[in-house]
């Protein structure tokens, strides 16, 4: 059992983390923060000061915007 756990930990540690900046532009993140009302928190405390619930809402809004943009581009 211990050996299996070590193998899993080793595999996970070799993976490269996905950088959010590559997925979502900085400009979009700040626009969404303004819409959610957490922009001041981000500016004063950084992204770490934003509650996880609000971060989840930010991701939901980003997905909705991406889906809307894809829907509009598919129409033409």
N, C-alpha and C positions, 0 to 999 in steps of 0.2 A: 504494500500500500504506500509506504513512504517513498519508494523508488518511483512509482507512478506519479505521485504528487510533484516530486522534483523534476521529472521530465516535462510535466505540464508547465510548471513555473519557468523552466528553462526555455521552452518554446515561446511562452508569452513574453519573456524578457527580450527575445530576439526580434520581435515585431517592432516595426517603426510606428511611432504614434502619428496619427493623422492630425495635421495642423489645421485648426479651424480657419485660419486666415486664407488657406488655399481653397477652402470650400465656400466660405462666405467672406465677401470683401469687408474691409474695415469700415468703409462708408456705409454699407448696408447695416452693419451691426449698430453703428451709432444712430442711424435713422430709426431703426427698430427700437433702440433704447429710448429715444425721444418719444416715440409713439406709446411705449409702455409706461412712460413716466419714471424711468430709472436712470436717465441720462446724467442727472446731477450726482447720483451715487457712483456711477462709473467714473465721472470726472474727479470726484473727491477721493474715492476709495479704490478705484480700479474695478475690473470685472469680478474680482474675488469678493467684493462687498455686495454684489447683487444676489438676492436670495435665490435658491435653486428653483423655486416655483416660477419666478420671473424669468430665469434663464430658459426654463422649459417653454414658457409662453413665447419667448423670443424665437426659439427654434420653430415652434408651431407657426408663428407669423412668417418666418422666412420660408417655410415649406409652402404656406398658402400663397405667398407672393410668387414663388417659383412656379407653382401649378398654374396660377393665373397667367403668368407670362408665357408658359408653354402653351396654354389654351389659346391665347391670342395669336401666337406665332403659327399655330396649326391651322388657323382660320384662313390665312392668306396664302 
